[in-house]
Amino acid sequence: MPACVKCGLDNMAGSRFCAGCGTAIPLISRCASCGTESPSGSKFCKKCGAVLGAAAQSVARTAPPLTGGPAIPGRAGAGAPARPGALSENLSKVKMILWACIGFYAVGLYLNYSSMSQLRAYYGQFADTSTSWFLIILDVALGGLTAYAAMEIAKGNVKVAKMSLVANAILGAIATLLFFKSGIISIALNGGLLVAAVWGRLLISKEERPLV
């Protein structure tokens, strides 16, 4: 029970003014660490030195947030923790490579359709367009698989991306050899598909490599 500093009357706990003379009763700060009572306005415990009251709240507000350990370079950018759901630097590059492969397929689809149209215009109903149709269907199928892989890797799923990149690399290598004499456009298109697929696969391998 706090005693009045003026008249000495014992007052009930929690009283802010003396019941006998009306003098203000100083508040007591109790240390959360050791339980020792200190005079009102104290910033530190007189026994253990712990921060008291409003001073403790101020320290808690100004303390830097914990980051959960140092950032790991090469995963989501050095110096800052990754945002929840954000792709790492390598997977972001793989996603861009997949969309670049889709662009290669779009150009190949246009070229194959133009070639088939020229055959029909020149030979009419006797034109053999089976090869053009095969390449068109192949471009559409692998382009669709690559687009699906790009959407899946945005969710962090690399399984479909690995399968798509391997298929793109095989097609790029075979097409480069078969159509090597077809001109610079064919070489650039199929060679670019091969290089992009191999690069993307290497990035995924680097991402999956365990940290040491």
Backbone as CSV, one residue per row, in Angstrom:
resi,resn,N_x,N_y,N_z,CA_x,CA_y,CA_z,C_x,C_y,C_z
1,MET,0.856,-1.201,0.000,0.000,0.000,0.000,0.887,1.245,0.000
2,PRO,0.675,2.154,-0.947,1.529,3.348,-1.017,1.209,4.329,0.106
3,ALA,2.254,4.822,0.733,2.082,5.808,1.816,2.275,7.209,1.258
4,CYS,1.464,8.156,1.760,1.559,9.542,1.315,2.876,10.144,1.814
5,VAL,3.581,10.822,0.922,4.865,11.422,1.292,4.677,12.657,2.166
6,LYS,3.422,13.191,2.247,3.184,14.417,3.022,2.630,14.117,4.412
7,CYS,1.534,13.306,4.447,0.918,13.049,5.749,1.170,11.643,6.264
8,GLY,1.733,10.765,5.434,2.082,9.426,5.873,0.940,8.447,5.880
9,LEU,-0.263,8.832,5.396,-1.410,7.940,5.399,-1.204,6.823,4.383
10,ASP,-1.524,5.586,4.820,-1.470,4.461,3.896,-2.708,4.474,3.009
11,ASN,-2.509,4.472,1.724,-3.610,4.486,0.764,-3.714,3.130,0.073
12,MET,-4.871,2.868,-0.524,-5.093,1.609,-1.232,-4.210,1.547,-2.480
13,ALA,-3.849,0.342,-2.851,-3.024,0.148,-4.052,-3.734,0.723,-5.266
14,GLY,-3.016,1.423,-6.094,-3.571,2.022,-7.304,-4.051,3.438,-7.106
15,SER,-4.022,3.946,-5.868,-4.472,5.316,-5.604,-3.509,6.307,-6.233
16,ARG,-4.063,7.347,-6.859,-3.235,8.369,-7.482,-3.111,9.605,-6.601
17,PHE,-4.064,9.767,-5.644,-4.020,10.901,-4.720,-4.284,10.394,-3.304
18,CYS,-3.676,11.052,-2.335,-3.836,10.669,-0.930,-5.263,10.931,-0.484
19,ALA,-5.853,9.957,0.234,-7.231,10.105,0.720,-7.308,11.047,1.912
20,GLY,-6.164,11.341,2.557,-6.179,12.195,3.727,-5.929,13.660,3.406
21,CYS,-4.958,13.937,2.477,-4.618,15.330,2.214,-4.709,15.718,0.735
22,GLY,-4.950,14.745,-0.146,-5.106,15.052,-1.571,-3.805,15.203,-2.321
23,THR,-2.681,14.907,-1.661,-1.391,15.011,-2.342,-1.240,13.891,-3.373
24,ALA,-0.678,14.238,-4.534,-0.482,13.231,-5.570,0.501,12.171,-5.099
25,ILE,0.136,10.921,-5.337,0.992,9.803,-4.942,1.822,9.383,-6.159
26,PRO,3.149,9.383,-6.039,3.980,8.993,-7.189,3.753,7.537,-7.578
27,LEU,3.691,7.292,-8.879,3.502,5.928,-9.379,4.783,5.133,-9.209
28,ILE,4.603,3.847,-9.095,5.736,2.940,-8.912,5.878,2.070,-10.160
29,SER,7.097,1.974,-10.697,7.365,1.109,-11.847,7.943,-0.201,-11.341
30,ARG,7.310,-1.315,-11.723,7.786,-2.632,-11.305,8.586,-3.256,-12.442
31,CYS,9.799,-3.728,-12.146,10.677,-4.331,-13.155,10.127,-5.682,-13.594
32,ALA,10.024,-5.897,-14.903,9.507,-7.165,-15.419,10.517,-8.287,-15.268
33,SER,11.791,-7.953,-15.046,12.832,-8.978,-14.935,12.985,-9.514,-13.517
34,CYS,13.092,-8.566,-12.547,13.359,-9.015,-11.173,12.239,-8.671,-10.197
35,GLY,11.267,-7.870,-10.614,10.130,-7.535,-9.755,10.363,-6.388,-8.797
36,THR,11.539,-5.770,-8.830,11.852,-4.669,-7.922,11.072,-3.419,-8.320
37,GLU,10.556,-2.676,-7.287,9.820,-1.446,-7.540,10.786,-0.271,-7.574
38,SER,10.583,0.599,-8.582,11.407,1.800,-8.733,10.499,3.016,-8.777
39,PRO,11.025,4.193,-8.410,10.204,5.415,-8.416,9.676,5.740,-9.810
40,SER,8.563,6.473,-9.843,7.967,6.881,-11.102,8.952,7.715,-11.927
41,GLY,8.980,7.471,-13.225,9.874,8.198,-14.114,11.208,7.516,-14.339
42,SER,11.463,6.446,-13.566,12.736,5.730,-13.749,12.751,5.042,-15.110
43,LYS,13.890,5.107,-15.772,14.047,4.447,-17.068,14.688,3.077,-16.930
44,PHE,15.447,2.874,-15.832,16.125,1.606,-15.655,15.885,1.110,-14.234
45,CYS,15.845,-0.199,-14.092,15.637,-0.818,-12.775,16.844,-0.518,-11.873
46,LYS,16.558,-0.117,-10.610,17.636,0.236,-9.700,18.404,-0.987,-9.198
47,LYS,17.846,-2.195,-9.437,18.507,-3.405,-8.965,19.257,-4.143,-10.079
48,CYS,18.556,-4.384,-11.225,19.190,-5.188,-12.283,19.524,-4.393,-13.542
49,GLY,19.067,-3.135,-13.612,19.396,-2.287,-14.754,18.543,-2.509,-15.987
50,ALA,17.494,-3.338,-15.894,16.619,-3.582,-17.045,15.837,-2.321,-17.394
51,VAL,15.471,-2.176,-18.685,14.703,-1.020,-19.132,13.282,-1.135,-18.603
52,LEU,12.722,0.000,-18.105,11.402,-0.001,-17.478,10.361,0.723,-18.331
53,GLY,9.117,0.323,-18.186,7.957,1.048,-18.669,8.018,1.539,-20.090
54,ALA,7.751,2.870,-20.288,7.706,3.482,-21.608,9.038,3.378,-22.317
55,ALA,10.147,3.407,-21.542,11.468,3.298,-22.153,11.620,1.937,-22.818
56,ALA,11.090,0.863,-22.184,11.178,-0.470,-22.765,10.373,-0.543,-24.054
57,GLN,9.175,0.088,-24.062,8.360,0.097,-25.271,9.053,0.855,-26.390
58,SER,9.737,1.965,-26.049,10.441,2.754,-27.053,11.570,1.950,-27.677
59,VAL,12.301,1.208,-26.862,13.387,0.370,-27.383,12.839,-0.706,-28.302
60,ALA,11.697,-1.301,-27.931,11.097,-2.346,-28.763,10.663,-1.805,-30.112
61,ARG,10.152,-0.552,-30.119,9.700,0.032,-31.392,10.869,0.372,-32.298
62,THR,12.000,0.793,-31.711,13.133,1.230,-32.528,14.106,0.116,-32.842
63,ALA,13.947,-1.074,-32.259,14.877,-2.181,-32.537,14.694,-2.664,-33.959
64,PRO,15.786,-2.954,-34.679,15.680,-3.423,-36.058,15.036,-4.797,-36.118
65,PRO,14.187,-5.079,-37.145,13.545,-6.384,-37.257,14.553,-7.460,-37.590
66,LEU,14.279,-8.674,-37.093,15.148,-9.802,-37.385,14.909,-10.262,-38.817
67,THR,15.968,-10.604,-39.516,15.853,-11.036,-40.918,15.989,-12.536,-41.063
68,GLY,16.228,-13.253,-39.974,16.324,-14.698,-40.057,17.662,-15.185,-40.560
69,GLY,18.715,-14.364,-40.473,20.038,-14.803,-40.903,20.479,-14.027,-42.119
70,PRO,21.743,-14.153,-42.519,22.270,-13.413,-43.663,21.654,-13.883,-44.964
71,ALA,21.567,-12.948,-45.918,21.032,-13.295,-47.234,22.028,-14.160,-47.976
72,ILE,21.520,-15.064,-48.797,22.364,-15.980,-49.560,22.492,-15.468,-50.973
73,PRO,23.696,-15.074,-51.427,23.857,-14.579,-52.792,23.502,-15.659,-53.802
74,GLY,22.957,-15.207,-54.939,22.677,-16.116,-56.038,21.324,-16.778,-55.965
75,ARG,20.542,-16.502,-54.913,19.219,-17.101,-54.820,18.135,-16.092,-55.155
76,ALA,18.035,-15.031,-54.347,17.019,-14.031,-54.635,17.598,-12.637,-54.552
77,GLY,18.892,-12.497,-54.792,19.542,-11.195,-54.726,20.242,-11.037,-53.401
78,ALA,21.520,-10.686,-53.431,22.286,-10.556,-52.200,21.880,-9.313,-51.443
79,GLY,21.908,-9.419,-50.107,21.683,-8.250,-49.276,20.258,-8.071,-48.828
80,ALA,19.293,-8.843,-49.346,17.901,-8.682,-48.960,17.222,-10.038,-49.021
81,PRO,16.350,-10.342,-48.038,15.632,-11.609,-48.080,14.616,-11.618,-49.199
82,ALA,14.331,-12.789,-49.734,13.388,-12.912,-50.845,11.970,-12.664,-50.363
83,ARG,11.168,-12.046,-51.213,9.759,-11.864,-50.909,9.059,-13.211,-50.992
84,PRO,8.035,-13.437,-50.151,7.316,-14.705,-50.213,6.729,-14.907,-51.604
85,GLY,6.959,-16.069,-52.197,6.407,-16.378,-53.508,7.196,-15.822,-54.666
86,ALA,8.277,-15.076,-54.401,9.054,-14.496,-55.489,10.018,-15.533,-56.047
87,LEU,10.256,-15.479,-57.383,11.197,-16.387,-58.021,12.617,-15.909,-57.774
88,SER,13.530,-16.859,-57.726,14.937,-16.518,-57.608,15.424,-15.936,-58.932
89,GLU,16.640,-15.420,-58.919,17.201,-14.809,-60.129,17.330,-15.831,-61.254
90,ASN,17.777,-17.039,-60.932,17.950,-18.068,-61.958,16.621,-18.487,-62.569
91,LEU,15.614,-18.706,-61.727,14.311,-19.133,-62.237,13.626,-18.025,-63.029
92,SER,13.878,-16.779,-62.666,13.329,-15.668,-63.450,13.923,-15.663,-64.860
93,LYS,15.212,-15.968,-64.953,15.851,-16.056,-66.268,15.301,-17.234,-67.065
94,VAL,15.072,-18.353,-66.391,14.513,-19.520,-67.073,13.131,-19.195,-67.629
95,LYS,12.348,-18.469,-66.860,11.014,-18.089,-67.332,11.105,-17.234,-68.599
96,MET,12.032,-16.285,-68.624,12.212,-15.459,-69.822,12.693,-16.291,-71.007
97,ILE,13.566,-17.272,-70.742,14.058,-18.143,-71.812,12.911,-18.959,-72.404
98,LEU,12.026,-19.457,-71.558,10.884,-20.227,-72.050,9.997,-19.388,-72.961
99,TRP,9.758,-18.148,-72.585,8.947,-17.282,-73.445,9.687,-16.948,-74.738
100,ALA,11.024,-16.868,-74.675,11.800,-16.664,-75.903,11.657,-17.866,-76.832
101,CYS,11.649,-19.082,-76.266,11.447,-20.296,-77.070,10.069,-20.288,-77.734
102,ILE,9.079,-19.792,-77.015,7.747,-19.682,-77.609,7.783,-18.741,-78.805
103,GLY,8.575,-17.674,-78.700,8.743,-16.762,-79.833,9.387,-17.459,-81.024
104,PHE,10.368,-18.322,-80.769,10.983,-19.096,-81.856,9.950,-19.982,-82.545
105,TYR,9.099,-20.621,-81.752,8.063,-21.482,-82.331,7.052,-20.678,-83.149
106,ALA,6.745,-19.477,-82.684,5.806,-18.630,-83.430,6.378,-18.262,-84.802
107,VAL,7.668,-17.921,-84.829,8.310,-17.602,-86.112,8.364,-18.844,-86.998
108,GLY,8.727,-20.003,-86.419,8.771,-21.237,-87.188,7.405,-21.618,-87.738
109,LEU,6.368,-21.390,-86.939,5.003,-21.673,-87.399,4.646,-20.798,-88.603
110,TYR,5.017,-19.549,-88.534,4.743,-18.637,-89.654,5.503,-19.069,-90.911
111,LEU,6.782,-19.437,-90.759,7.586,-19.837,-91.912,7.073,-21.137,-92.532
112,ASN,6.691,-22.081,-91.703,6.176,-23.354,-92.224,4.838,-23.164,-92.928
113,TYR,4.002,-22.313,-92.389,2.711,-22.049,-93.044,2.922,-21.328,-94.368
114,SER,3.874,-20.397,-94.398,4.164,-19.688,-95.655,4.711,-20.644,-96.700
115,SER,5.584,-21.584,-96.263,6.133,-22.576,-97.189,5.043,-23.462,-97.761
116,MET,4.107,-23.882,-96.908,3.003,-24.712,-97.382,2.115,-23.943,-98.362
117,SER,1.885,-22.680,-98.108,1.069,-21.864,-99.016,1.743,-21.710,-100.373
118,GLN,3.066,-21.564,-100.379,3.796,-21.449,-101.634,3.740,-22.754,-102.436
119,LEU,3.831,-23.888,-101.745,3.715,-25.176,-102.433,2.344,-25.347,-103.072
120,ARG,1.318,-24.964,-102.336,-0.036,-25.078,-102.886,-0.242,-24.147,-104.068
121,ALA,0.333,-22.956,-103.975,0.181,-21.997,-105.070,0.915,-22.468,-106.325
122,TYR,2.024,-23.172,-106.138,2.841,-23.593,-107.284,2.360,-24.921,-107.875
123,TYR,2.063,-25.906,-107.010,1.698,-27.233,-107.485,0.198,-27.507,-107.444
124,GLY,-0.552,-26.649,-106.782,-1.992,-26.854,-106.709,-2.347,-28.054,-105.855
125,GLN,-3.292,-28.859,-106.326,-3.757,-30.006,-105.554,-2.744,-31.143,-105.486
126,PHE,-1.708,-31.074,-106.310,-0.680,-32.118,-106.307,0.467,-31.805,-105.332
127,ALA,0.356,-30.710,-104.634,1.428,-30.305,-103.710,1.485,-31.261,-102.516
128,ASP,2.689,-31.680,-102.178,2.906,-32.549,-101.008,3.203,-31.661,-99.799
129,THR,2.207,-31.497,-98.948,2.345,-30.597,-97.782,2.467,-31.372,-96.469
130,SER,2.730,-32.670,-96.566,2.785,-33.484,-95.345,3.909,-33.029,-94.413
131,THR,5.082,-32.686,-95.005,6.197,-32.224,-94.161,5.861,-30.917,-93.466
132,SER,5.252,-29.997,-94.209,4.880,-28.709,-93.618,3.862,-28.895,-92.501
133,TRP,2.878,-29.783,-92.727,1.882,-30.027,-91.701,2.521,-30.655,-90.444
134,PHE,3.456,-31.565,-90.654,4.141,-32.185,-89.519,4.881,-31.139,-88.695
135,LEU,5.595,-30.239,-89.377,6.348,-29.208,-88.665,5.412,-28.223,-87.964
136,ILE,4.283,-27.930,-88.601,3.317,-27.017,-87.974,2.759,-27.629,-86.691
137,ILE,2.357,-28.909,-86.777,1.811,-29.584,-85.597,2.870,-29.681,-84.495
138,LEU,4.112,-29.973,-84.905,5.204,-30.067,-83.927,5.451,-28.722,-83.249
139,ASP,5.437,-27.635,-84.026,5.625,-26.300,-83.446,4.513,-25.961,-82.462
140,VAL,3.276,-26.285,-82.836,2.139,-25.976,-81.954,2.221,-26.790,-80.657
141,ALA,2.567,-28.089,-80.777,2.624,-28.955,-79.595,3.720,-28.513,-78.632
142,LEU,4.939,-28.318,-79.171,6.039,-27.934,-78.288,5.889,-26.494,-77.796
143,GLY,5.310,-25.632,-78.619,5.042,-24.269,-78.158,4.051,-24.255,-77.010
144,GLY,3.017,-25.113,-77.101,2.051,-25.212,-76.011,2.671,-25.768,-74.744
145,LEU,3.540,-26.785,-74.902,4.233,-27.352,-73.743,5.132,-26.306,-73.088
146,THR,5.809,-25.516,-73.905,6.707,-24.486,-73.375,5.928,-23.396,-72.651
147,ALA,4.770,-23.021,-73.211,3.935,-22.014,-72.541,3.437,-22.531,-71.193
148,TYR,3.046,-23.803,-71.163,2.604,-24.402,-69.900,3.746,-24.433,-68.888
149,ALA,4.957,-24.751,-69.374,6.128,-24.776,-68.486,6.415,-23.393,-67.922
150,ALA,6.260,-22.350,-68.753,6.500,-20.982,-68.285,5.505,-20.590,-67.193
151,MET,4.255,-21.034,-67.334,3.252,-20.731,-66.311,3.514,-21.520,-65.028
152,GLU,3.989,-22.753,-65.186,4.263,-23.569,-64.010,5.492,-23.076,-63.244
153,ILE,6.497,-22.615,-63.975,7.709,-22.155,-63.281,7.430,-20.859,-62.523
154,ALA,6.405,-20.126,-62.940,6.005,-18.935,-62.180,5.495,-19.320,-60.799
155,LYS,5.059,-20.583,-60.656,4.601,-21.100,-59.369,5.724,-21.813,-58.615
156,GLY,6.930,-21.843,-59.209,8.051,-22.511,-58.569,8.195,-23.973,-58.942
157,ASN,7.365,-24.477,-59.881,7.431,-25.867,-60.312,8.361,-25.983,-61.511
158,VAL,9.514,-26.632,-61.321,10.519,-26.707,-62.391,10.469,-28.032,-63.148
159,LYS,9.644,-28.969,-62.718,9.614,-30.292,-63.348,9.200,-30.198,-64.814
160,VAL,8.115,-29.482,-65.081,7.647,-29.337,-66.463,8.639,-28.517,-67.279
161,ALA,9.251,-27.522,-66.655,10.234,-26.692,-67.363,11.428,-27.519,-67.814
162,LYS,11.900,-28.422,-66.960,13.031,-29.272,-67.347,12.675,-30.151,-68.536
163,MET,11.485,-30.731,-68.505,11.040,-31.575,-69.610,10.914,-30.779,-70.899
164,SER,10.351,-29.587,-70.799,10.180,-28.737,-71.978,11.524,-28.302,-72.554
165,LEU,12.460,-27.927,-71.702,13.765,-27.470,-72.183,14.547,-28.590,-72.854
166,VAL,14.438,-29.790,-72.312,15.108,-30.938,-72.946,14.517,-31.195,-74.327
167,ALA,13.185,-31.149,-74.431,12.530,-31.354,-75.727,12.928,-30.261,-76.714
168,ASN,12.994,-29.012,-76.247,13.389,-27.903,-77.116,14.830,-28.061,-77.601
169,ALA,15.707,-28.517,-76.697,17.107,-28.685,-77.071,17.264,-29.786,-78.121
170,ILE,16.538,-30.893,-77.945,16.613,-31.992,-78.913,16.094,-31.549,-80.274
171,LEU,14.930,-30.878,-80.269,14.375,-30.406,-81.535,15.297,-29.393,-82.195
172,GLY,15.848,-28.462,-81.387,16.750,-27.461,-81.953,17.970,-28.078,-82.593
173,ALA,18.546,-29.127,-81.940,19.731,-29.785,-82.489,19.408,-30.529,-83.784
174,ILE,18.294,-31.297,-83.770,17.923,-32.061,-84.967,17.578,-31.130,-86.122
175,ALA,16.802,-30.090,-85.845,16.385,-29.171,-86.903,17.576,-28.403,-87.472
176,THR,18.533,-28.058,-86.618,19.721,-27.350,-87.108,20.506,-28.216,-88.082
177,LEU,20.627,-29.520,-87.789,21.349,-30.435,-88.674,20.577,-30.701,-89.969
178,LEU,19.249,-30.899,-89.847,18.450,-31.241,-91.028,18.286,-30.066,-91.982
179,PHE,18.118,-28.876,-91.423,17.832,-27.700,-92.254,19.006,-26.733,-92.283
180,PHE,20.212,-27.285,-92.125,21.401,-26.434,-92.117,21.580,-25.688,-93.439
181,LYS,21.169,-26.330,-94.550,21.339,-25.721,-95.867,20.131,-24.888,-96.295
182,SER,19.186,-24.714,-95.397,17.975,-23.968,-95.767,18.155,-22.463,-95.709
183,GLY,19.263,-21.998,-95.159,19.500,-20.562,-95.112,19.793,-20.070,-93.712
184,ILE,20.218,-18.811,-93.663,20.631,-18.222,-92.402,19.482,-18.098,-91.416
185,ILE,18.256,-17.890,-91.948,17.100,-17.731,-91.055,16.827,-19.038,-90.313
186,SER,16.882,-20.148,-91.046,16.643,-21.448,-90.425,17.725,-21.768,-89.402
187,ILE,18.980,-21.460,-89.726,20.076,-21.721,-88.786,19.906,-20.882,-87.522
188,ALA,19.582,-19.604,-87.694,19.415,-18.718,-86.535,18.235,-19.152,-85.677
189,LEU,17.149,-19.578,-86.329,15.942,-19.970,-85.599,16.168,-21.240,-84.791
190,ASN,16.635,-22.285,-85.453,16.827,-23.569,-84.772,18.032,-23.548,-83.831
191,GLY,19.109,-22.858,-84.250,20.262,-22.732,-83.369,19.948,-21.919,-82.128
192,GLY,19.148,-20.855,-82.304,18.743,-20.058,-81.154,17.888,-20.857,-80.181
193,LEU,17.008,-21.709,-80.714,16.193,-22.576,-79.859,17.074,-23.537,-79.069
194,LEU,18.076,-24.107,-79.728,18.999,-25.042,-79.062,19.772,-24.340,-77.941
195,VAL,20.348,-23.180,-78.243,21.152,-22.456,-77.254,20.299,-22.017,-76.063
196,ALA,19.104,-21.497,-76.343,18.225,-21.038,-75.262,17.820,-22.193,-74.356
197,ALA,17.505,-23.353,-74.957,17.084,-24.504,-74.157,18.227,-25.015,-73.282
198,VAL,19.424,-25.108,-73.852,20.575,-25.578,-73.067,20.892,-24.599,-71.935
199,TRP,20.830,-23.320,-72.230,21.097,-22.297,-71.200,20.080,-22.406,-70.060
200,GLY,18.803,-22.542,-70.419,17.773,-22.660,-69.393,17.956,-23.899,-68.532
201,ARG,18.333,-25.013,-69.164,18.553,-26.248,-68.399,19.737,-26.087,-67.443
202,LEU,20.784,-25.399,-67.866,21.932,-25.170,-66.991,21.551,-24.290,-65.800
203,LEU,20.695,-23.303,-66.031,20.256,-22.439,-64.935,19.453,-23.222,-63.901
204,ILE,18.604,-24.133,-64.378,17.835,-24.959,-63.439,18.776,-25.869,-62.646
205,SER,19.777,-26.444,-63.315,20.742,-27.281,-62.616,21.487,-26.486,-61.550
206,LYS,21.826,-25.244,-61.878,22.503,-24.382,-60.908,21.596,-24.064,-59.732
207,GLU,20.321,-23.887,-59.992,19.368,-23.582,-58.929,19.171,-24.785,-58.003
208,GLU,19.201,-25.981,-58.580,18.958,-27.187,-57.793,20.210,-27.677,-57.080
209,ARG,21.369,-27.130,-57.421,22.618,-27.558,-56.807,22.592,-27.233,-55.317
210,PRO,22.887,-28.188,-54.435,22.834,-27.899,-52.993,23.890,-26.891,-52.598
211,LEU,23.515,-26.036,-51.646,24.444,-25.021,-51.138,25.454,-25.667,-50.208
212,VAL,26.687,-25.176,-50.237,27.733,-25.673,-49.353,28.244,-24.549,-48.482
